[in-house]
Amino acid sequence: MRLNFSRRQFVVFGSVTFATSLLLKACSNQPQTPTAISGAEGFKIAIALPGVITDKAWNQSGYEGVNIVKQKLGAEIAYIEQVAQADQTEVLTDFARKGYNLVFAHGGQFDAAVEQVATQFPNTFFVGVNGNVKGENIASLRIDHLQGSYLCGIIAAAMTKSNKLAYIAGQEFQATQEELRGFELGAKSVKPNIQIVSTFTGDWNDVAKAKEATLALISAGTDVIYQWLDSASPAVLQTASDKGIYAFGNTKDQLDVAPKAVLTSAVKRLDLAIVYLAELAKQKQLKGQIYSIGLERPDILNLGNFNASVTEQVKNNVLKVRQDIIDKKLTFENCKADAKDTRCVKKESA
């Protein structure tokens, strides 16, 4: 069933067809009693997405995740796309009132709204994807972005000629800072004096801002760019291709977006990670903690296809480092750098 509204779309799928209205705004101030997770028929999952489900990146991966949950677990699912920050609390509240057992807030920018709403609906479990919150009925699902970007940093350092790298993302928060840190650590493990600059466009989907930021970085001498954007990511990759520099895909394998420019992608199977937590929820084993998934789960975090310009030597080196991370011969531990809390590399003694 698809219902269209002037402000947003609210789309619902499930084994049971709703006869009642699924308007985004609640028609009553009285909260509905959430349904207990007791089996397929009573298992209801929803996801709130900041962007569109066709971005071939972050939002599409989240949308695909709940669809796999529907197919695999027989869950009744719903989603809302293009949720503005000002509407986050309303959207999460509405899902809880409608009795959704498990609600995914797909982005770290939802953290404050999750904490605010969760206390009002103790029978609904909220998961902040990319979040940094936890509580009685709050969990966070985090991909270890630093591990993936560390590998990309190694490749970037091997491919750069100007020794100037850049990182572009939509917003600055813990996950993007960790990804930037990993890219920096990886690059400096190859070339200690390499330069890495970062820029945050303020919008994950604004194509014009993404292209403008990319052109500015290229003008300043950058010849390899690591980007994490949503609908705007192709603008970075295609601009890099047009200007003859390299870039990295993110979330999805984006080699086909700009085959000449994309060296590889940090592939993050958020869809499978969402299924993993949904399975825990159905088994009543989901806990109020931060779930962090790294390269030890190659089905969820891995590198995508390599550009033909990446030599076998570079490829073999980065794959060896990937295995060292999996085997915990190389780890990332909490530390302080430049008076900031961050993570640093620790290698196993020979």
C-alpha positions in Angstrom: 0.0 0.0 0.0 1.4 3.4 -0.9 -0.1 6.6 0.6 1.1 9.9 -0.7 1.0 13.1 1.4 2.0 16.6 0.6 4.8 16.8 3.1 6.2 13.3 3.0 5.6 9.8 1.9 4.6 7.2 4.5 4.8 3.7 2.9 3.6 0.6 4.6 4.1 -3.0 3.7 3.1 -6.1 5.5 1.4 -9.4 5.7 -1.7 -7.8 7.1 -3.3 -4.9 5.2 -4.2 -1.9 7.2 -7.8 -0.6 6.9 -7.1 2.4 9.1 -5.5 5.6 8.1 -1.7 5.9 8.3 -1.4 9.7 8.4 2.0 10.9 9.5 0.6 13.2 12.2 -1.3 11.4 15.0 -5.0 12.2 15.0 -5.2 11.6 18.8 -3.1 12.8 21.6 -3.5 9.5 23.4 -0.7 7.1 22.6 -1.6 3.7 21.3 -0.4 0.6 23.2 2.6 -0.9 21.3 2.2 -4.5 20.3 4.5 -7.0 22.0 7.0 -8.8 19.8 5.4 -12.3 19.9 5.8 -13.6 16.4 5.7 -12.7 12.7 2.1 -11.3 12.9 2.9 -9.0 15.8 6.4 -8.0 14.6 6.3 -4.4 13.3 9.3 -2.5 12.2 9.7 1.1 11.0 12.5 3.2 9.7 12.9 7.0 9.5 15.2 8.1 6.7 16.7 11.6 6.3 17.0 11.3 2.5 15.4 9.4 -0.4 15.3 5.7 -0.9 16.7 6.0 -4.4 20.0 7.7 -3.5 22.0 4.5 -4.1 23.8 5.1 -0.8 22.9 5.5 2.8 19.1 5.8 2.7 18.6 3.2 0.0 20.6 0.7 2.1 18.4 1.4 5.1 15.2 1.0 3.1 16.5 -2.3 1.6 17.3 -3.5 5.1 13.7 -3.3 6.4 12.5 -4.9 3.2 14.8 -7.9 3.8 13.4 -8.0 7.3 9.9 -8.2 5.8 10.9 -11.1 3.5 13.1 -13.0 6.0 11.2 -12.5 9.2 7.6 -11.9 8.0 7.6 -8.5 9.7 5.2 -5.7 8.9 7.3 -2.7 7.9 6.9 1.0 7.3 9.2 3.8 6.3 9.2 7.6 6.0 11.8 9.3 3.7 13.2 12.8 3.7 12.6 13.4 7.4 13.8 17.0 8.2 15.6 17.5 11.5 12.7 19.6 12.8 10.3 16.7 12.2 12.3 13.9 13.7 10.6 13.8 17.1 7.1 13.9 15.5 7.9 11.0 13.2 9.4 8.7 15.8 6.5 9.5 18.2 4.0 8.6 15.5 5.7 5.3 14.8 5.6 4.4 18.6 1.9 5.5 18.9 1.1 3.2 16.0 2.5 0.2 17.8 5.8 -0.4 16.0 7.9 -2.7 18.1 11.3 -1.7 16.6 12.0 1.8 15.1 15.2 2.5 13.3 16.3 6.2 13.1 18.7 6.1 10.2 21.4 8.6 11.0 23.4 10.0 13.9 21.5 13.3 13.5 18.5 11.5 15.1 20.2 10.9 18.4 18.6 13.8 20.4 15.1 12.9 19.0 15.6 9.2 19.9 16.5 10.0 23.5 13.6 12.4 23.8 11.0 10.0 22.4 12.2 6.7 23.9 11.5 7.6 27.5 7.8 8.2 26.6 7.4 4.8 24.9 9.1 2.1 27.0 7.5 -0.7 25.0 9.0 0.4 21.7 12.7 -0.2 21.1 14.6 2.5 19.2 17.8 1.9 17.3 19.9 4.9 16.2 21.8 3.8 13.1 25.2 5.5 13.2 24.1 6.8 16.6 25.9 7.2 19.8 23.1 6.7 22.3 21.9 3.8 24.5 19.4 3.2 27.2 16.7 0.9 28.5 15.0 0.8 25.1 17.6 2.4 23.0 20.5 0.8 21.0 22.9 2.2 18.5 24.0 0.4 15.4 27.4 1.5 14.2 29.6 0.3 11.4 33.2 0.8 12.3 33.7 3.5 9.7 37.3 4.1 10.8 38.4 0.6 9.8 37.0 0.9 6.3 38.5 4.4 5.8 41.9 3.3 7.2 42.2 0.9 4.2 41.1 3.6 1.8 43.7 5.9 3.3 46.4 3.4 2.5 45.2 3.3 -1.1 44.9 7.1 -1.4 48.5 7.6 -0.2 49.7 5.1 -2.8 47.8 6.8 -5.6 48.3 10.5 -4.9 50.8 12.6 -6.8 50.2 15.9 -5.0 50.3 14.4 -1.5 47.1 16.3 -0.8 44.0 14.3 0.2 40.5 15.5 1.2 37.4 14.2 3.0 33.9 15.5 2.2 30.8 14.7 4.2 27.4 16.1 4.8 27.6 16.8 8.6 30.3 16.7 11.3 29.5 14.3 14.1 31.1 11.3 15.7 30.8 8.9 12.8 32.1 11.3 10.2 34.9 12.3 12.6 35.9 8.6 13.0 35.8 8.1 9.3 38.0 11.1 8.7 40.4 9.9 11.5 40.7 6.5 9.9 41.4 8.0 6.4 44.1 10.1 8.0 45.7 7.3 9.9 45.7 5.0 6.9 47.3 7.6 4.6 49.9 8.6 7.2 50.9 4.9 7.7 52.2 5.1 4.2 53.3 8.8 4.0 53.6 10.4 7.4 53.8 14.0 6.0 50.8 13.7 3.7 48.2 16.5 4.0 44.5 15.7 4.6 41.8 18.4 4.7 38.1 18.0 5.4 35.0 19.9 4.5 31.3 19.4 5.5 28.7 20.7 3.1 25.9 20.9 5.6 23.6 18.8 3.4 23.9 15.1 2.4 21.9 15.6 -0.7 22.7 19.0 -2.2 24.3 18.3 -5.5 25.4 21.9 -6.1 27.1 22.2 -2.7 28.9 18.9 -3.3 30.2 19.9 -6.7 31.3 23.3 -5.4 33.2 21.7 -2.5 34.8 19.2 -4.8 36.0 21.9 -7.3 37.3 24.0 -4.5 39.4 21.1 -3.1 40.7 20.3 -6.6 41.7 23.9 -7.1 43.7 23.7 -3.9 45.7 20.8 -5.2 43.8 17.8 -3.9 44.0 14.8 -6.2 42.2 12.1 -4.1 38.9 12.6 -2.4 37.1 10.4 0.1 33.4 11.3 0.2 30.5 10.3 2.4 27.3 11.8 1.0 23.9 10.5 0.0 22.2 11.7 -3.2 25.0 14.2 -3.7 27.8 11.5 -3.8 27.6 11.0 -7.6 28.3 14.8 -8.0 31.6 14.4 -6.2 32.6 11.2 -8.0 31.6 12.6 -11.5 33.4 15.9 -10.8 36.5 14.0 -9.8 36.3 12.0 -13.0 35.8 15.1 -15.1 38.9 16.7 -13.5 41.1 13.7 -13.8 41.5 12.9 -10.1 40.6 9.9 -7.9 37.8 9.4 -5.3 36.3 6.7 -3.2 32.7 5.4 -3.1 30.9 5.0 0.1 28.2 2.7 1.5 27.4 1.1 -1.9 29.9 -0.1 -4.3 30.1 3.0 -6.5 32.7 2.0 -9.0 30.1 2.1 -11.8 29.1 5.7 -10.9 32.5 7.0 -12.1 34.7 4.1 -13.3 37.7 6.3 -14.2 37.8 8.0 -10.8 36.6 5.6 -8.1 39.5 3.6 -6.7 37.3 1.4 -4.6 34.4 1.9 -2.1 33.9 1.5 1.6 31.0 -0.9 1.3 28.7 -0.8 4.3 25.9 -3.3 4.2 23.6 -1.4 6.5 20.8 -3.5 5.1 22.3 -6.7 6.5 23.2 -4.9 9.8 19.6 -3.9 10.2 18.5 -7.4 9.6 21.0 -8.6 12.3 19.5 -6.3 14.9 15.9 -7.1 13.8 16.6 -10.8 14.4 17.9 -10.0 17.9 14.8 -8.0 18.5 12.5 -10.8 17.4 14.3 -13.2 19.6 14.0 -10.6 22.5 17.7 -10.5 22.7 18.3 -6.9 21.7 20.0 -4.9 24.4 20.3 -1.2 25.2 23.9 -0.9 24.0 26.0 0.2 21.1 26.5 -2.5 18.5 29.7 -1.9 16.5 30.4 -4.0 13.4 33.7 -4.0 11.7 35.8 -5.9 9.1 35.3 -9.1 11.1 31.9 -9.2 9.3 33.0 -8.9 5.7 29.4 -9.5 4.6 28.6 -6.1 6.3 31.9 -4.0 6.0 34.3 -4.6 3.2 36.0 -2.9 0.2 34.2 -2.9 -3.1 35.6 -3.6 -6.6 39.0 -2.0 -7.4 39.8 0.4 -10.1 42.1 -1.1 -12.8 44.6 1.7 -11.9 45.2 0.2 -8.4 48.2 -2.0 -8.8 48.4 -5.6 -7.5 51.0 -4.6 -5.1 48.8 -1.9 -3.5 45.8 -4.2 -3.6 47.7 -7.0 -1.9 49.1 -4.7 0.7 45.7 -3.3 1.7 44.1 -6.7 1.8 46.9 -7.9 4.1 46.2 -4.9 6.4 42.5 -5.8 6.3 43.3 -9.3 7.5 45.6 -7.9 10.2 42.7 -5.9 11.5 40.4 -8.9 11.5 43.1 -10.9 13.3 43.6 -8.1 15.8 47.2 -7.7 14.9 46.4 -4.1 14.2 43.8 -2.4 16.4 42.5 1.0 17.1 42.4 2.1 20.7 41.1 5.2 22.4 43.7 7.9 22.8 44.1 11.7 22.8 45.6 13.6 19.8 45.8 17.3 19.6 43.9 17.5 22.9 41.0 15.6 21.4 39.6 12.2 22.3 40.1 10.0 19.3 41.5 6.6 18.3 45.1 5.6 17.5 46.7 2.6 15.8 48.2 -0.1 18.0 50.2 -2.9 16.3 50.9 -6.3 17.8 54.5 -6.6 18.8 56.5 -9.0 16.6 
